[in-house]
Amino acid sequence: MENEFYREYKDRVMPALKEQHGYKNDHQIPKLEKVVINTSVGSQSDVKQALEDAKTELALISGQKPAETRAKKSISNFKLRKEQAIGAKVTLRGAHMYEFMERLIKASLPRIRDFRGVSPKGFDGNGNYTLGVSDQSIFPEVELDKIKRNIGFDVTIVTTARTDEEAKSLLSEMGMPFSDRAKKPAAQAA
């Protein structure tokens, strides 16, 4: 069964991008490759319990079992030992990725209080976008009564776009609500 969000990408977004950027071949059109959700609990006093809570929340949000991330080297000031479990991550591809993106864009981001759009500055220069989420309670899957601690995480959207401009137009066409805050100060200065 084909995901509704993926069908919308094929039926509406692909033709719009083809016209917008003048692609001659359908394989040139940028698409989503994967979504990586990453969290770290390295600074918590009770790291083991915080890590279990983070893994539970990530599993609820993503629908997949998260993998533990470990410290690459020891840092004594942070009480960090090499190979110590300090975080968790989930990599979503295919149908799970499109389901997550649909929930993120249509249900979760609008639940943020005083939301005016996501920052257009999260691109890395290679067509990938990273978005920081400071509170897991914006996701409808998370029950507010069961939240023990706030867990922030990063959502990295990896695309096949070659430039940030192509990636931004892809995500905009898919419904990502970019803010225009970066443009306002320059317009006011003129």
C-alpha positions as YAML, in Angstrom:
chain: A
units: angstrom
residues:
- id: 1
  name: MET
  ca: [0.00, 0.00, 0.00]
- id: 2
  name: GLU
  ca: [1.37, 3.38, -1.03]
- id: 3
  name: ASN
  ca: [1.63, 6.16, 1.55]
- id: 4
  name: GLU
  ca: [-0.63, 9.18, 0.93]
- id: 5
  name: PHE
  ca: [2.23, 11.65, 1.52]
- id: 6
  name: TYR
  ca: [4.42, 9.78, -1.02]
- id: 7
  name: ARG
  ca: [1.56, 9.78, -3.52]
- id: 8
  name: GLU
  ca: [1.23, 13.55, -3.05]
- id: 9
  name: TYR
  ca: [4.99, 13.85, -3.69]
- id: 10
  name: LYS
  ca: [4.70, 11.92, -6.95]
- id: 11
  name: ASP
  ca: [1.49, 13.60, -8.18]
- id: 12
  name: ARG
  ca: [2.00, 17.22, -7.10]
- id: 13
  name: VAL
  ca: [5.54, 17.92, -5.90]
- id: 14
  name: MET
  ca: [7.52, 16.23, -8.69]
- id: 15
  name: PRO
  ca: [5.78, 18.11, -11.56]
- id: 16
  name: ALA
  ca: [6.07, 21.40, -9.65]
- id: 17
  name: LEU
  ca: [9.82, 20.93, -9.07]
- id: 18
  name: LYS
  ca: [10.34, 19.83, -12.68]
- id: 19
  name: GLU
  ca: [8.70, 23.02, -13.91]
- id: 20
  name: GLN
  ca: [10.36, 25.25, -11.30]
- id: 21
  name: HIS
  ca: [13.96, 24.09, -11.93]
- id: 22
  name: GLY
  ca: [13.63, 22.96, -15.55]
- id: 23
  name: TYR
  ca: [14.66, 19.33, -15.06]
- id: 24
  name: LYS
  ca: [14.61, 17.29, -18.25]
- id: 25
  name: ASN
  ca: [14.60, 13.86, -16.57]
- id: 26
  name: ASP
  ca: [12.50, 12.60, -13.62]
- id: 27
  name: HIS
  ca: [15.64, 11.17, -11.99]
- id: 28
  name: GLN
  ca: [17.08, 14.69, -11.63]
- id: 29
  name: ILE
  ca: [14.21, 15.74, -9.37]
- id: 30
  name: PRO
  ca: [15.33, 15.80, -5.71]
- id: 31
  name: LYS
  ca: [13.67, 13.38, -3.31]
- id: 32
  name: LEU
  ca: [13.92, 12.36, 0.32]
- id: 33
  name: GLU
  ca: [16.56, 9.73, 0.99]
- id: 34
  name: LYS
  ca: [16.30, 9.23, 4.76]
- id: 35
  name: VAL
  ca: [15.38, 10.94, 8.02]
- id: 36
  name: VAL
  ca: [17.64, 10.55, 11.06]
- id: 37
  name: ILE
  ca: [16.29, 11.39, 14.53]
- id: 38
  name: ASN
  ca: [19.07, 11.80, 17.09]
- id: 39
  name: THR
  ca: [19.10, 12.60, 20.82]
- id: 40
  name: SER
  ca: [21.79, 12.84, 23.47]
- id: 41
  name: VAL
  ca: [21.49, 12.53, 27.26]
- id: 42
  name: GLY
  ca: [25.20, 12.75, 28.09]
- id: 43
  name: SER
  ca: [24.85, 15.62, 30.59]
- id: 44
  name: GLN
  ca: [22.07, 14.06, 32.71]
- id: 45
  name: SER
  ca: [22.96, 12.99, 36.26]
- id: 46
  name: ASP
  ca: [21.27, 9.58, 35.91]
- id: 47
  name: VAL
  ca: [22.45, 8.69, 32.40]
- id: 48
  name: LYS
  ca: [21.10, 5.12, 32.32]
- id: 49
  name: GLN
  ca: [17.54, 6.08, 33.25]
- id: 50
  name: ALA
  ca: [17.60, 9.14, 30.99]
- id: 51
  name: LEU
  ca: [18.81, 6.97, 28.10]
- id: 52
  name: GLU
  ca: [16.00, 4.45, 28.65]
- id: 53
  name: ASP
  ca: [13.45, 7.30, 28.72]
- id: 54
  name: ALA
  ca: [14.91, 8.77, 25.53]
- id: 55
  name: LYS
  ca: [14.83, 5.41, 23.75]
- id: 56
  name: THR
  ca: [11.20, 4.86, 24.79]
- id: 57
  name: GLU
  ca: [10.19, 8.32, 23.53]
- id: 58
  name: LEU
  ca: [12.10, 7.88, 20.24]
- id: 59
  name: ALA
  ca: [10.45, 4.49, 19.67]
- id: 60
  name: LEU
  ca: [7.01, 6.06, 20.21]
- id: 61
  name: ILE
  ca: [7.71, 8.99, 17.89]
- id: 62
  name: SER
  ca: [9.39, 7.05, 15.07]
- id: 63
  name: GLY
  ca: [7.72, 3.64, 15.25]
- id: 64
  name: GLN
  ca: [11.14, 1.94, 15.16]
- id: 65
  name: LYS
  ca: [13.54, 0.65, 17.81]
- id: 66
  name: PRO
  ca: [16.35, 3.20, 18.35]
- id: 67
  name: ALA
  ca: [20.04, 2.33, 18.35]
- id: 68
  name: GLU
  ca: [22.33, 3.54, 21.15]
- id: 69
  name: THR
  ca: [25.06, 6.04, 20.33]
- id: 70
  name: ARG
  ca: [28.33, 5.89, 22.27]
- id: 71
  name: ALA
  ca: [31.03, 8.40, 23.17]
- id: 72
  name: LYS
  ca: [33.99, 8.37, 20.77]
- id: 73
  name: LYS
  ca: [36.51, 9.53, 23.37]
- id: 74
  name: SER
  ca: [36.85, 10.21, 27.08]
- id: 75
  name: ILE
  ca: [36.37, 13.79, 28.37]
- id: 76
  name: SER
  ca: [37.00, 14.08, 32.11]
- id: 77
  name: ASN
  ca: [35.38, 17.52, 32.51]
- id: 78
  name: PHE
  ca: [32.07, 16.05, 31.31]
- id: 79
  name: LYS
  ca: [32.53, 12.79, 33.28]
- id: 80
  name: LEU
  ca: [32.44, 10.97, 29.96]
- id: 81
  name: ARG
  ca: [34.21, 7.69, 29.25]
- id: 82
  name: LYS
  ca: [35.03, 6.25, 25.86]
- id: 83
  name: GLU
  ca: [32.31, 3.84, 24.59]
- id: 84
  name: GLN
  ca: [29.82, 5.04, 27.25]
- id: 85
  name: ALA
  ca: [26.21, 5.05, 25.95]
- id: 86
  name: ILE
  ca: [25.18, 8.72, 25.75]
- id: 87
  name: GLY
  ca: [22.33, 8.88, 23.24]
- id: 88
  name: ALA
  ca: [20.04, 7.17, 20.77]
- id: 89
  name: LYS
  ca: [19.18, 7.53, 17.10]
- id: 90
  name: VAL
  ca: [16.72, 6.19, 14.55]
- id: 91
  name: THR
  ca: [17.13, 6.15, 10.77]
- id: 92
  name: LEU
  ca: [13.87, 6.11, 8.81]
- id: 93
  name: ARG
  ca: [13.61, 5.18, 5.14]
- id: 94
  name: GLY
  ca: [10.79, 4.36, 2.72]
- id: 95
  name: ALA
  ca: [7.22, 4.30, 4.00]
- id: 96
  name: HIS
  ca: [8.21, 4.97, 7.64]
- id: 97
  name: MET
  ca: [10.09, 8.08, 6.52]
- id: 98
  name: TYR
  ca: [7.11, 9.48, 4.60]
- id: 99
  name: GLU
  ca: [4.73, 8.71, 7.49]
- id: 100
  name: PHE
  ca: [7.03, 10.51, 9.93]
- id: 101
  name: MET
  ca: [7.42, 13.53, 7.62]
- id: 102
  name: GLU
  ca: [3.66, 13.77, 7.22]
- id: 103
  name: ARG
  ca: [3.14, 13.69, 11.01]
- id: 104
  name: LEU
  ca: [5.97, 16.20, 11.55]
- id: 105
  name: ILE
  ca: [4.71, 18.72, 8.98]
- id: 106
  name: LYS
  ca: [0.95, 18.37, 9.41]
- id: 107
  name: ALA
  ca: [0.53, 17.52, 13.11]
- id: 108
  name: SER
  ca: [3.63, 18.17, 15.22]
- id: 109
  name: LEU
  ca: [5.09, 21.49, 14.05]
- id: 110
  name: PRO
  ca: [1.72, 23.31, 14.21]
- id: 111
  name: ARG
  ca: [1.44, 22.22, 17.89]
- id: 112
  name: ILE
  ca: [4.46, 24.33, 18.87]
- id: 113
  name: ARG
  ca: [3.36, 27.36, 20.87]
- id: 114
  name: ASP
  ca: [3.88, 30.68, 19.02]
- id: 115
  name: PHE
  ca: [5.11, 28.80, 15.95]
- id: 116
  name: ARG
  ca: [6.12, 31.05, 13.07]
- id: 117
  name: GLY
  ca: [7.89, 28.51, 10.89]
- id: 118
  name: VAL
  ca: [11.17, 26.62, 10.95]
- id: 119
  name: SER
  ca: [14.47, 28.38, 10.34]
- id: 120
  name: PRO
  ca: [15.71, 28.39, 6.75]
- id: 121
  name: LYS
  ca: [19.29, 28.37, 8.09]
- id: 122
  name: GLY
  ca: [19.38, 24.63, 8.88]
- id: 123
  name: PHE
  ca: [20.82, 23.56, 5.51]
- id: 124
  name: ASP
  ca: [24.34, 22.11, 5.39]
- id: 125
  name: GLY
  ca: [25.42, 23.19, 1.90]
- id: 126
  name: ASN
  ca: [24.80, 19.74, 0.38]
- id: 127
  name: GLY
  ca: [20.99, 19.77, 0.27]
- id: 128
  name: ASN
  ca: [20.35, 18.28, 3.72]
- id: 129
  name: TYR
  ca: [18.29, 19.99, 6.42]
- id: 130
  name: THR
  ca: [18.54, 19.68, 10.22]
- id: 131
  name: LEU
  ca: [15.79, 20.80, 12.55]
- id: 132
  name: GLY
  ca: [16.12, 20.97, 16.34]
- id: 133
  name: VAL
  ca: [13.11, 20.00, 18.45]
- id: 134
  name: SER
  ca: [13.43, 21.06, 22.08]
- id: 135
  name: ASP
  ca: [10.43, 19.18, 23.48]
- id: 136
  name: GLN
  ca: [8.99, 15.78, 22.58]
- id: 137
  name: SER
  ca: [5.49, 16.76, 23.70]
- id: 138
  name: ILE
  ca: [4.70, 18.29, 20.27]
- id: 139
  name: PHE
  ca: [4.23, 14.77, 18.90]
- id: 140
  name: PRO
  ca: [0.70, 13.42, 19.35]
- id: 141
  name: GLU
  ca: [2.02, 9.89, 20.12]
- id: 142
  name: VAL
  ca: [3.61, 11.08, 23.38]
- id: 143
  name: GLU
  ca: [1.25, 11.12, 26.35]
- id: 144
  name: LEU
  ca: [1.79, 14.28, 28.39]
- id: 145
  name: ASP
  ca: [1.07, 12.47, 31.68]
- id: 146
  name: LYS
  ca: [3.93, 10.02, 31.14]
- id: 147
  name: ILE
  ca: [6.70, 12.53, 30.34]
- id: 148
  name: LYS
  ca: [9.41, 12.25, 33.03]
- id: 149
  name: ARG
  ca: [11.89, 14.73, 31.54]
- id: 150
  name: ASN
  ca: [12.13, 16.95, 28.49]
- id: 151
  name: ILE
  ca: [14.10, 15.27, 25.74]
- id: 152
  name: GLY
  ca: [15.27, 17.42, 22.86]
- id: 153
  name: PHE
  ca: [16.44, 15.92, 19.60]
- id: 154
  name: ASP
  ca: [17.60, 16.73, 16.09]
- id: 155
  name: VAL
  ca: [15.76, 15.69, 12.96]
- id: 156
  name: THR
  ca: [18.05, 15.50, 9.92]
- id: 157
  name: ILE
  ca: [16.37, 15.24, 6.53]
- id: 158
  name: VAL
  ca: [18.75, 13.84, 3.92]
- id: 159
  name: THR
  ca: [17.76, 14.57, 0.31]
- id: 160
  name: THR
  ca: [19.22, 13.84, -3.11]
- id: 161
  name: ALA
  ca: [19.28, 17.57, -3.89]
- id: 162
  name: ARG
  ca: [22.64, 18.94, -4.98]
- id: 163
  name: THR
  ca: [22.15, 22.45, -3.58]
- id: 164
  name: ASP
  ca: [20.41, 24.01, -0.60]
- id: 165
  name: GLU
  ca: [18.10, 25.93, -2.95]
- id: 166
  name: GLU
  ca: [16.85, 22.68, -4.53]
- id: 167
  name: ALA
  ca: [16.39, 21.09, -1.09]
- id: 168
  name: LYS
  ca: [14.49, 24.12, 0.21]
- id: 169
  name: SER
  ca: [12.12, 24.13, -2.76]
- id: 170
  name: LEU
  ca: [11.58, 20.34, -2.30]
- id: 171
  name: LEU
  ca: [10.75, 20.71, 1.39]
- id: 172
  name: SER
  ca: [8.62, 23.82, 0.77]
- id: 173
  name: GLU
  ca: [6.58, 22.00, -1.87]
- id: 174
  name: MET
  ca: [6.12, 19.10, 0.58]
- id: 175
  name: GLY
  ca: [4.65, 21.57, 3.09]
- id: 176
  name: MET
  ca: [7.58, 22.41, 5.41]
- id: 177
  name: PRO
  ca: [6.65, 25.80, 6.91]
- id: 178
  name: PHE
  ca: [9.83, 27.90, 6.55]
- id: 179
  name: SER
  ca: [9.80, 31.26, 8.31]
- id: 180
  name: ASP
  ca: [10.77, 34.44, 6.55]
- id: 181
  name: ARG
  ca: [12.39, 35.92, 9.68]
- id: 182
  name: ALA
  ca: [15.85, 35.84, 8.07]
- id: 183
  name: LYS
  ca: [14.65, 38.15, 5.30]
- id: 184
  name: LYS
  ca: [12.87, 40.76, 7.44]
- id: 185
  name: PRO
  ca: [15.87, 42.57, 9.00]
- id: 186
  name: ALA
  ca: [17.47, 43.10, 5.56]
- id: 187
  name: ALA
  ca: [14.19, 44.47, 4.20]
- id: 188
  name: GLN
  ca: [13.83, 46.85, 7.16]
- id: 189
  name: ALA
  ca: [17.39, 48.11, 6.77]
- id: 190
  name: ALA
  ca: [16.81, 49.10, 3.12]
...
